[in-house]
């Protein structure tokens, strides 16, 4: 710790906050709330290490960390990194060439928040009261983010429009009674760039030998706050693959499962009408998948952040729902099930807002008349957060 930090200990936490914020996509400010959350996880020594070691670069080798810390012994660096990994602030896995890389993680998307709430056991050093207090602090931090975005809406919108898709929707392909959902090809129009992607979750599962599952961190977080999932969705449905799976298992955030168990869990998610969302390395759908979330419209923070005015909805979609109006009875099942409000009934018939639909197939899965198909239409769906203030 420097002399200035000794005189003003809060400088240590602010110096740690900046690289942690920079590691993620959400534009948090180093507020009192954020610092309070950091203090729930980190020791002052760990905060000082983060502020020094990762000031300029998020991912580093051991050799680079020794230079960044101006000669700190490797054993001490390793001790810090292992502790940070257990707390959800560090991804420490070897690169494809076998070199160990230490990557600082953010608080939210994807970092300490997700790893705290996806685990089945109580985080180290916490009890139920501390965990609930932490959840309330996260809730306050996210409200602050919403207010920050709303107050600077016009300024941040051009930045949001440059943001790559956060995830990719992988559709449900069967109806509630087990029939195949019809997939249609467009006629007489361009469908955009053709990218070879896994068409269903089973094809993604087949790619990997290392698979792990943990609790849905969104549902678990809301449950700690006392908000029960309105559709009673299954909890243990958050899957990671490959290097990410090895990491979460090593750190105790999730458990390793077989391909058969993974497929059985995904079937339960489909039966509940959850949305399959695949996450790709580097947020690039051309890269391999590293995880799948199975999301309900009630708890999913991607949907919640968007509806609450904090972030845009940015999703890579391969399909769009298509209504056969001749068979539609206007029952509004699709309207009640759609996670993004794209399906709605107008003048007795279901309609689809094409600029909002993410092609998840949930409407087709639950349609009692089996009158909804999926039309192939690969594209990026961008919906800005609603403007709450003028």
FIBA-144383 format. One record per residue: x negated, y negated, z of N, C-alpha, C in turn. Coordinates in steps of 0.02 Angstrom, whole numbers, padded with zeros to 5 digits, always signed. Each point is the difference from the previous one (the first is absolute). Example, Ala and Ser with C-alpha at 12.3 -4.5 7.8 and 13.67 -1.06 7.14 Angstrom:
% FIBA-144383
-00660+00284+00390+00045-00059+00000-00045-00060+00000 +00018-00053-00036-00042-00059+00003+00039-00055+00037 
END
This chain:
% FIBA-144383
-00042+00060+00000+00042-00060+00000-00044-00062+00000 +00017-00048-00042-00039-00062-00004+00014-00045+00060 -00043-00051+00009+00009-00047+00055+00066-00037-00006 +00018-00019-00062+00063-00035-00012+00060+00045+00017 -00006+00064-00016+00054+00047+00015+00006+00011+00075 -00057+00000+00035+00001+00007+00072+00036-00058+00033 -00009-00060-00028+00032-00060+00028+00074-00002-00018 +00017+00028-00057+00070+00002-00022+00016+00070-00026 +00020+00046+00045+00011+00071-00020+00051+00009-00056 +00047-00048-00008+00050+00007-00052-00032-00001-00070 -00059-00030-00006-00034+00000-00065-00015+00070-00024 -00015+00045+00047-00013+00070-00018+00060+00029-00036 +00059-00012+00028+00061+00030-00028+00019-00033-00067 -00011-00064-00005+00015-00033-00063-00047+00023-00056 -00063+00011+00019-00048+00025-00050+00017+00071-00022 +00028+00039+00045+00022+00068-00018+00064-00002-00041 +00043-00048+00016+00065-00004-00035-00008-00013-00074 -00047-00043-00018-00007-00020-00070-00015+00058-00047 -00051+00042+00012-00011+00057-00046+00055+00052+00003 +00032+00007+00058+00056+00048+00005+00059-00024-00043 +00014-00064+00002+00052-00028-00044-00019+00008-00073 -00063-00016-00016-00023+00004-00069+00002+00071-00028 -00001+00050+00044+00000+00069-00023+00068+00023-00026 +00053-00039+00013+00066+00021-00021+00033-00049-00047 +00059+00018-00027+00034-00042-00049+00045-00053+00029 +00016+00003+00064+00046-00048+00030-00037-00060+00027 +00023-00060-00017-00037-00061+00017+00013-00025+00072 -00016+00042+00049+00008-00020+00069-00047-00059+00017 +00019-00037+00051-00043-00051+00029-00031+00028+00064 -00060-00022+00019-00030+00023+00063+00034-00032+00061 +00064+00016+00008+00041-00031+00051-00011+00031+00069 +00030-00030+00050-00004+00028+00067+00031+00069+00002 +00053+00011-00038+00032+00065-00001-00046+00053-00030 -00033-00017-00055-00045+00048-00032-00059+00016+00047 -00028-00050+00031-00055+00011+00047+00023+00042+00059 +00061-00012+00024+00027+00041+00055+00003+00073-00020 +00021+00014-00062+00003+00069-00024-00070+00031-00002 -00048-00039-00026-00069+00026-00004-00025+00019+00070 +00017-00040+00049-00024+00012+00068+00031+00064+00030 +00057+00020-00026+00031+00063+00023-00039+00061-00025 -00037-00009-00054-00037+00056-00030-00075-00002+00016 -00030-00057-00007-00073-00005-00003-00029-00027+00065 -00061+00023+00015-00039-00031+00053-00031-00064-00029 -00024-00043+00044-00033-00061-00023-00062+00016-00041 -00035+00054+00020-00060+00020-00037+00018+00025-00070 +00055+00037-00006+00022+00023-00065+00021-00059-00044 +00034-00048+00029+00019-00060-00038-00061-00037-00025 -00051-00007+00042-00061-00034-00020-00035+00038-00056 +00001+00066+00004-00030+00041-00053+00036-00010-00067 +00066+00001+00001+00039-00010-00061-00014-00068-00030 +00000-00051+00041-00012-00068-00025-00068-00009-00030 -00048+00037+00025-00068-00006-00026-00013+00046-00059 +00019+00064+00007-00017+00050-00050+00040-00008-00064 +00063-00022+00005+00044-00001-00058+00020-00070-00021 -00041-00048+00019+00015-00070-00016+00003-00012-00075 -00043+00033-00038-00004-00013-00071+00024+00057-00044 -00001+00061+00026+00016+00057-00043+00041+00052+00038 +00054+00022-00031+00047+00045+00034-00026+00072+00003 -00032+00024-00053-00025+00069-00003-00075+00001-00004 -00032+00039+00044-00073+00001+00002-00026+00070+00018 -00061+00013-00022-00036+00060+00021-00035-00015+00067 -00028+00051+00030-00036-00011+00062-00059-00046-00010 -00035+00008-00055-00057-00043-00015+00022-00073-00004 +00057-00012-00033+00025-00069-00006+00022-00027+00068 +00029+00042+00042+00022-00022+00065-00058-00019+00045 -00055+00036-00007-00060-00018+00039-00023-00070-00019 +00002-00016-00064-00019-00067-00022+00051-00053+00023 +00064+00017-00006+00052-00047+00019-00003-00018+00074 -00020+00049+00040-00003-00012+00073-00070-00020+00022 -00044-00015-00050-00068-00023+00014-00039+00049+00044 +00004+00064-00021-00043+00050+00031+00029+00038+00058 +00066+00000+00008+00031+00040+00053-00017+00074-00011 -00018+00036+00052-00017+00072-00007+00058+00039-00031 -00017+00047-00042+00052+00040-00034+00045+00035+00049 -00027+00024+00056+00041+00035+00050+00054-00045+00028 -00018-00063+00011+00049-00048+00026+00054-00016-00052 -00022-00008-00062+00047-00013-00054+00049+00059-00007 -00027+00060+00003+00042+00060-00006+00051+00003+00056 -00021-00017+00060+00046+00001+00057+00058-00049-00011 -00016-00060-00023+00052-00049-00014+00047+00025-00055 -00029+00025-00054+00041+00022-00057+00046+00058+00018 -00024+00046+00039+00041+00057+00020+00058-00022+00045 -00014-00048+00045+00053-00026+00043+00051-00039-00041 -00023-00040-00047+00046-00038-00043+00043+00046-00042 -00029+00056-00023+00038+00048-00040+00056+00032+00041 -00015+00018+00062+00051+00030+00043+00057-00048+00014 -00014-00065-00003+00050-00051+00015+00036-00025-00063 -00020+00025-00059+00034-00018-00061-00029-00059-00037 -00060-00021+00018-00031-00059-00031-00058+00018-00047 -00012+00065-00010-00057+00019-00040+00016+00063-00039 -00018+00000-00065+00005+00060-00042-00071+00022-00013 -00021+00054+00032-00069+00023-00005-00002+00068-00033 -00005-00001-00066-00003+00062-00040-00053-00008-00054 -00030+00057-00021-00051-00005-00053+00029-00018-00067 -00040-00034-00041+00021-00017-00068-00005+00062-00043 +00020-00007-00064-00003+00057-00046-00072+00025-00010 -00049-00044+00013-00070+00020-00007-00029+00028+00065 +00042+00003+00052-00022+00029+00063-00028-00049+00051 -00001-00064-00017-00026-00051+00046+00056-00022+00047 -00013+00000+00065+00050-00021+00048+00013-00075-00006 +00063-00018-00005+00019-00070-00006+00045-00018+00059 -00012-00059+00028+00039-00024+00057+00041-00060-00024 +00065+00010-00004+00044-00053-00027+00045-00027+00055 -00004-00065+00011+00042-00033+00050+00072+00000-00026 +00047+00015+00045+00071+00001-00017+00036-00059+00031 +00056-00021-00029+00038-00057+00027+00045+00022+00057 +00037-00047+00027+00051+00017+00049+00058+00036-00033 +00023-00027-00057+00061+00025-00033-00014+00010-00074 +00020+00057-00026-00005+00019-00072-00073+00004-00024 -00029+00056+00010+00014+00057+00043-00054+00001+00052 +00019+00001+00064-00051-00004+00051+00027+00017+00069 -00019-00039+00050+00015+00016+00069+00074+00009+00013 +00041-00043-00028+00073+00006+00010+00025+00068-00021 -00014+00019-00062+00025+00064-00026-00028+00059+00038 -00065-00001+00015-00030+00057+00035+00023+00005+00072 +00019-00056+00030+00026+00001+00069+00067+00036+00003 +00043-00014-00048+00068+00025+00004+00012+00065-00039 -00048+00023-00040+00011+00063-00035-00021+00060+00041 -00036-00011+00053-00024+00057+00041+00055+00025+00046 -00004+00065+00017+00051+00030+00043-00014-00013+00074 -00064-00006+00018-00017-00011+00070-00007-00074+00015 -00006-00017+00062-00008-00070+00021-00071-00023-00017 -00008-00059-00030-00067-00025-00014-00042-00005+00063 -00065+00008-00009-00047-00001+00056+00007-00065+00041 +00006+00008+00066+00004-00057+00045+00068-00033+00004 +00052+00032-00030+00067-00030+00001+00049+00046+00035 +00053-00030+00027+00058+00036+00023+00061-00028-00036 +00060+00023+00016+00059-00021-00036+00011-00076+00005 -00012-00028+00058+00010-00072+00009-00049-00040-00043 -00064+00020+00002-00051-00036-00040+00015+00006-00074 +00024+00059-00021+00015+00010-00071+00059-00044-00021 +00050-00005+00043+00057-00043-00016-00020-00073-00002 -00043-00020+00048-00024-00070-00001-00040-00014-00063 -00039+00049-00021-00039-00008-00062+00048-00006-00060 +00051+00042-00002+00049-00003-00055+00034-00069-00002 +00015-00028+00058+00031-00066+00003-00048-00054-00026 -00064+00009+00015-00050-00048-00025-00004+00004-00076 +00002+00061-00028+00001+00008-00073+00063-00033-00029 +00056+00009+00033+00063-00030-00023-00007-00076-00003 -00031-00029+00052-00010-00072+00001-00048-00022-00055 -00053+00038-00010-00049-00016-00052+00033+00000-00069 +00044+00048-00012+00034+00004-00065+00051-00056-00008 +00030-00022+00054+00044-00060-00005-00041-00062-00017 -00058-00005+00030-00044-00056-00015-00020+00000-00074 -00014+00060-00026-00017+00006-00071+00058-00023-00044 +00060+00021+00017+00059-00021-00038+00007-00076+00000 -00007-00030+00059+00007-00073+00004-00055-00035-00040 -00060+00027+00003-00056-00028-00037+00013+00002-00075 +00024+00057-00025+00015+00007-00071+00057-00046-00021 +00051-00003+00040+00058-00042-00017-00019-00074-00001 -00042-00021+00046-00020-00070+00003-00046-00020-00057 -00033+00049-00031-00045-00015-00056+00022+00038-00062 +00065+00008-00008+00028+00044-00052-00025-00016-00070 +00004-00062-00020-00021-00018-00068-00074+00011-00011 -00040-00011+00052-00072+00007-00007-00022+00073-00006 +00035+00045+00037-00022+00070+00001+00030+00041-00057 +00053-00025-00031+00032+00041-00052-00046+00016-00059 -00041-00047-00025-00046+00018-00054-00049+00055+00020 -00019+00002+00064-00045+00052+00025+00036+00067+00002 +00062+00000+00022+00039+00061+00002+00009+00030-00070 +00009-00044-00049+00013+00023-00069-00061+00034-00031 -00059-00011+00029-00061+00033-00024-00014+00065+00037 +00041+00015+00050-00012+00059+00042+00014+00064-00038 -00044+00050+00004+00015+00064-00033+00054+00038+00037 +00030+00049-00032+00052+00040+00035-00028+00031+00063 +00037-00005+00054-00021+00030+00063+00005+00076-00004 +00051+00025-00034+00012+00072-00003+00035+00017-00065 +00009+00065-00010+00034+00025-00060+00058+00045+00021 +00058-00013-00028+00059+00042+00017-00003+00065-00040 +00007+00055+00036+00005+00067-00031+00072+00023+00011 +00039+00010-00053+00073+00009+00009+00020+00067+00028 +00059+00000+00033+00035+00062+00015+00026+00027-00066 -00004+00066-00009+00019+00029-00064+00059+00047+00003 +00029+00007+00060+00059+00043+00007+00055-00036+00038 +00062+00018-00015+00057-00028+00035+00008+00034+00067 +00045-00026+00040+00012+00028+00067+00022+00072-00003 +00035+00019-00054+00023+00070-00007-00048+00042-00042 -00061-00025-00010-00053+00041-00030-00004-00002-00076 +00038-00041-00033-00003-00005-00073-00057-00046-00020 -00027+00013-00060-00054-00042-00026+00028-00068-00020 -00033-00053+00022+00019-00067-00023-00024-00009-00072 +00043-00023-00043-00017-00006-00071-00052-00056-00010 -00053+00017-00036-00052-00049-00017+00008-00017-00074 +00008-00064-00015+00010-00021-00070-00060-00039-00025 -00013+00007-00064-00052-00038-00034+00032-00061-00034 -00034-00056+00000+00028-00060-00033+00002+00010-00075 +00049-00030-00030+00008+00005-00073-00010-00069-00030 -00047-00005-00046-00008-00062-00038-00029-00058+00039 -00038+00014+00054-00032-00054+00036-00067+00024+00028 -00044-00048+00011-00065+00016+00028+00008+00014+00075 -00038+00049+00025+00005+00017+00071-00061-00023+00038 -00043-00040-00031-00059-00025+00036-00058+00048-00006 -00053-00016+00035-00061+00040-00004+00013+00069+00027 -00020+00051-00036+00008+00069+00021-00058+00019+00046 +00016+00014+00062-00051+00023+00048+00020+00069+00023 -00046+00048-00002+00015+00068+00019+00003+00004+00076 +00060+00007+00027+00010+00001+00072+00037+00063+00020 -00011+00021+00063+00039+00055+00027+00073-00021+00002 +00043+00041-00031+00071-00018-00008+00040+00014+00064 -00026+00044+00043+00037+00016+00061-00050+00013+00056 +00026+00002+00062-00044+00007+00058-00034+00068+00001 +00033+00051-00026-00030+00067+00000-00065+00000-00041 -00001-00035-00055-00060-00004-00042-00056-00036+00037 +00017-00049+00042-00051-00034+00039-00030+00048+00052 +00043+00037+00034-00022+00047+00051-00048+00051-00029 +00013+00023-00060-00041+00053-00031-00071-00023-00013 -00013-00065-00001-00067-00026-00014-00048+00010+00057 +00026+00008+00061-00043-00007+00059-00003+00064+00043 -00059+00012+00027-00009+00053+00050+00006-00028+00070 -00021-00063+00009+00005-00032+00066+00063-00044+00002 +00047+00021+00042+00063-00036+00007+00014-00008+00075 +00021-00059+00020+00017-00011+00070+00068-00035+00004 +00034+00010+00057+00065-00033+00011+00001-00030+00070 +00028-00059+00004+00010-00034+00064+00069-00029+00002 +00016-00032+00055+00065-00032+00005+00004-00059-00047 +00061-00014-00025+00011-00062-00037-00012-00057+00049 -00053-00039-00013-00018-00053+00048+00054-00054+00005 +00036-00011-00055+00053-00051+00002+00056+00022+00047 +00024+00062-00009+00054+00024+00043-00022+00005+00072 -00063+00023+00011-00025+00006+00068-00006-00068+00034 -00024-00050-00038-00007-00068+00026+00068-00028+00020 +00049+00007-00044+00067-00026+00016+00032+00038+00058 -00015+00065+00006+00026+00039+00056-00028-00025+00066 -00064-00018+00001-00031-00027+00061+00034-00065+00019 +00020-00039-00050+00036-00063+00013+00073+00011+00020 +00022+00063-00005+00069+00015+00018+00048+00000-00058 -00026-00003-00061+00043-00001-00060+00001+00070-00030 +00055+00035+00009+00006+00068-00026+00016-00002-00075 -00031+00045-00038+00012+00004-00072+00074+00013-00013 +00031-00042-00040+00072+00004-00012+00021+00063-00037 -00046+00029-00040+00019+00060-00038-00028+00063+00032 -00035-00008+00057-00028+00058+00035-00051+00037-00041 -00042-00037-00035-00050+00031-00045-00051+00039+00040 -00027+00055-00029-00053+00038+00034-00061-00044+00013 -00035+00015+00054-00055-00044+00021-00068+00021-00029 -00015+00064+00000-00067+00023-00020-00001+00009-00077 -00009-00054-00036+00004+00002-00074-00054-00042-00034 -00047-00029+00038-00051-00042-00029-00061+00043-00019 -00014+00006-00065-00051+00046-00025-00061-00036-00028 -00058+00029+00013-00062-00025-00029-00037+00058-00032 -00044-00017-00048-00033+00051-00040-00076-00012-00004 -00036+00054-00013-00071-00005-00013-00039-00032+00057 -00040-00050-00018-00043-00034+00049+00042-00033+00055 +00056-00030-00019+00044-00032+00049+00028+00051+00049 +00017+00059-00024+00026+00053+00043-00054+00023+00050 -00060+00008-00025-00054+00021+00045-00012-00052+00055 +00006-00063-00018-00011-00054+00048+00053+00001+00055 +00064+00003-00019+00053-00004+00050+00000+00061+00045 -00019+00057-00027-00005+00060+00042-00058-00006+00049 -00057-00022-00024-00059-00008+00043+00013-00048+00058 +00039-00053-00014+00012-00051+00051+00062+00014+00043 +00035+00055-00014+00057+00019+00041+00064-00037-00017 +00003-00032-00059+00060-00036-00019+00052+00045-00032 -00020+00056-00027+00045+00045-00036-00027+00072+00005 +00039+00047-00026-00022+00070+00003-00005+00028-00071 -00045+00047-00009-00011+00031-00065+00056+00050-00013 +00024+00002-00063+00053+00046-00019-00017+00034-00066 +00035+00054-00015-00009+00035-00063+00043-00032-00055 -00013+00020-00061+00041-00025-00056+00073+00020+00008 +00011+00062+00023+00069+00023+00008+00036-00041+00053 -00034-00015+00056+00032-00040+00051+00013-00071-00025 -00047-00026-00039+00010-00067-00028+00062-00002-00044 +00008+00051-00042+00058+00002-00045+00065+00007+00040 -00002+00038+00055+00060+00008+00042+00019-00066+00033 -00051-00037+00023+00013-00065+00031+00028-00049-00050 -00027+00001-00061+00025-00045-00052+00071+00017-00020 +00018+00065+00003+00068+00019-00015+00049-00028+00052 -00021+00001+00064+00042-00029+00052+00008-00075-00011 -00054-00032-00022+00003-00072-00015+00049-00013-00057 -00001+00042-00052+00046-00009-00056+00072+00012+00022 +00011+00051+00042+00067+00015+00024+00029-00060+00038 -00045-00037+00034+00022-00059+00038+00007-00062-00045 -00019+00007-00064+00005-00056-00046-00054-00052+00009 -00059+00021+00024-00054-00047+00010-00035-00014-00067 -00030-00058-00004-00034-00022-00062-00073+00023+00004 -00022+00038-00051-00070+00020-00004-00041-00058-00029 -00050-00023+00038-00043-00054-00025-00073+00023+00005 -00032+00005-00057-00070+00022-00003-00046-00060+00003 -00054+00007+00038-00052-00051+00004-00062+00026-00035 -00031-00042-00041-00058+00019-00039-00062-00037+00024 -00058+00031-00010-00062-00034+00016-00005-00066-00037 -00025-00051+00034-00010-00066-00028+00065-00033-00024 +00058+00025+00024+00065-00025-00021+00007+00000-00076 -00028+00052-00031+00000+00007-00073+00031+00067-00017 +00057+00000-00036+00034+00063-00015-00041+00045-00045 -00052-00026-00030-00044+00042-00041-00048+00041+00043 -00007-00021+00063-00042+00037+00047+00041+00055+00034 -00035+00045+00034+00034+00056+00032+00040-00022+00061 +00052+00036+00016+00040-00015+00059-00039+00015+00064 +00014-00038+00052-00031+00015+00066+00053+00012+00054 +00063-00017-00014+00052+00011+00050+00069-00006-00031 +00049+00026+00036+00070-00008-00019+00039-00020+00062 +00038-00054-00006+00048-00019+00051+00069+00023-00022 +00041+00019+00048+00069+00020-00014+00045-00047+00038 +00028-00048-00036+00027-00061+00031+00076-00003+00000 +00027-00024+00055+00071-00015+00003+00009-00075-00004 +00056-00023-00024+00010-00073-00007+00004-00035+00067 +00015+00037+00052+00010-00029+00066-00066-00019+00034 -00048+00046+00000-00062-00008+00040-00060-00023-00040 -00004+00017-00064-00060-00011-00040-00022-00073+00002 -00061-00012+00022-00023-00069+00006-00013-00033-00067 -00014+00038-00052-00007-00030-00067+00066-00033-00020 +00055+00036+00012+00066-00028-00015+00017-00056+00049 -00016+00011+00064+00018-00050+00051-00038-00066-00010 -00066+00005-00013-00039-00061-00011+00029-00041-00057 +00023+00035-00052+00029-00034-00059+00066-00033+00019 +00045+00039+00030+00066-00028+00017-00005-00057+00049 -00048+00005+00046-00006-00051+00053-00036-00063-00024 -00024+00000-00063-00031-00060-00027-00074-00006+00012 -00034+00056+00015-00072-00003+00015-00044+00015-00061 +00020+00048-00040-00042+00021-00057+00045+00017-00059 -00028+00001-00060+00040+00022-00058+00005+00076-00002 +00047+00024-00038+00005+00071-00016-00039+00009-00066 -00056+00036+00003-00040+00011-00060-00012+00075-00005 +00032+00031-00049+00001+00073-00004-00008+00022-00073 -00039+00053-00010-00004+00030-00067+00055+00052-00006 +00045-00010-00048+00056+00044-00010-00004+00032-00069 +00016+00064-00005-00002+00035-00064+00069+00006-00031 +00052-00010+00040+00068+00011-00025+00046-00057+00023 +00059+00000-00029+00053-00045+00021+00066+00039+00000 +00042-00013+00049+00064+00036+00004+00046-00022-00057 +00036+00048-00028+00047-00014-00054+00068+00030+00018 +00051-00042+00000+00067+00021+00019+00041+00021-00061 +00031+00057+00003+00050+00019-00050+00068-00026+00025 +00020-00057-00024+00059-00033+00026+00064+00042-00011 +00000+00042-00052+00060+00041-00013+00013+00048+00058 -00053+00023+00033+00010+00047+00055+00000-00033+00068 -00015-00065+00003-00005-00035+00063+00070-00015+00028 +00010+00014+00064+00065-00013+00033-00002-00063+00043 -00059-00033+00003-00005-00060+00040+00000+00013+00075 -00023+00059+00021+00003+00019+00071-00050-00038+00043 -00050-00031-00031-00051-00041+00033-00049+00040+00043 -00004+00065-00011-00051+00040+00035-00070-00025-00019 -00010-00013-00064-00066-00024-00023-00017-00067+00032 +00049-00043+00007-00011-00066+00030-00022+00007+00073 +00030+00047+00036-00016+00008+00070-00068+00035+00010 -00022+00038-00049-00062+00038+00007-00061-00034-00029 +00009-00046-00047-00057-00031-00034-00044-00039+00049 -00065+00015+00003-00043-00033+00049-00017-00072-00015 +00011-00022-00063-00020-00067-00020+00058-00043-00024 +00061+00025+00008+00058-00039-00020+00009-00008-00075 -00029+00047-00039+00006-00005-00073+00066+00027-00025 +00028+00051+00034+00064+00029-00021+00056-00037+00036 +00052-00017-00039+00057-00035+00029+00061+00014-00043 +00058-00007+00031+00063+00012-00037+00030-00067-00019 +00017-00005-00064+00029-00062-00027+00059+00020-00044 +00058-00027+00017+00060+00014-00040+00013+00076-00005 -00010+00034+00056+00016+00071+00004-00051+00048-00029 -00056-00026-00024-00052+00044-00029-00068-00018+00029 -00042+00051+00008-00067-00012+00025-00044-00033-00053 -00041-00046+00022-00048-00035-00043-00069+00005+00031 -00051-00014-00040-00069+00002+00025-00035-00064-00019 -00030-00034+00048-00042-00058-00012-00068+00025-00025 -00012-00007-00064-00059+00032-00030-00065-00030+00026 +00001-00064+00019-00063-00030+00023-00017+00019+00072 +00046+00033+00034-00010+00019+00070-00008+00075+00009 +00031+00040-00043-00001+00073+00007-00071+00027-00002 -00017+00043+00049-00066+00031+00002+00001+00073-00024 +00058+00022-00026+00004+00067-00030-00013+00057+00049 +00023-00008+00062-00014+00051+00051+00045+00061-00006 +00057-00006-00034+00046+00056-00009+00045+00014+00059 -00002-00042+00052+00042+00012+00058+00074-00007-00018 +00016-00048-00042+00070-00008-00021+00025+00061-00038 -00042+00026-00044+00019+00060-00039+00004+00061+00045 -00043+00004+00051-00001+00056+00047+00067+00005+00036 +00029-00057+00021+00060+00000+00040+00065-00010-00039 -00005-00018-00064+00061-00014-00039+00046+00061-00001 +00061-00005+00027+00044+00059+00003+00026+00022-00068 -00004-00044-00050+00023+00017-00067-00056+00021-00046 -00063-00001+00025-00059+00016-00041+00001-00040-00065 +00013-00064+00006+00007-00042-00059-00057-00050-00009 -00055+00010+00038-00058-00044-00004-00060+00040-00025 -00033-00026-00050-00061+00031-00026-00058-00048+00010 -00060+00022-00016-00060-00042+00004-00028-00011-00069 -00008-00062-00019-00027-00018-00066-00074-00017+00009 -00042+00032-00040-00072-00015+00004-00014-00072-00019 -00032-00036+00045-00015-00071-00013-00057-00022+00047 -00062+00020-00016-00056-00019+00043-00013-00075+00000 -00006-00028+00060-00009-00072+00006-00017-00017+00073 -00021-00061+00011-00010-00026+00067+00063-00039+00019 +00031+00019+00056+00057-00036+00026-00026-00052+00050 +00014-00063-00014-00019-00054+00045+00062-00039+00021 +00012-00001+00065+00054-00040+00027-00029-00044+00056 +00004-00066-00008-00027-00044+00052+00039+00007+00065 -00030-00017+00056+00038+00000+00062+00055-00053-00003 +00057+00014+00030+00053-00051-00001-00023-00064+00034 +00022-00055-00026-00018-00065+00030+00050-00016+00056 -00024-00003+00061+00043-00010+00058+00007-00072+00019 -00051-00040-00019+00000-00071+00018-00009-00042-00063 +00029-00059-00001-00008-00045-00058-00041-00061+00022 
END
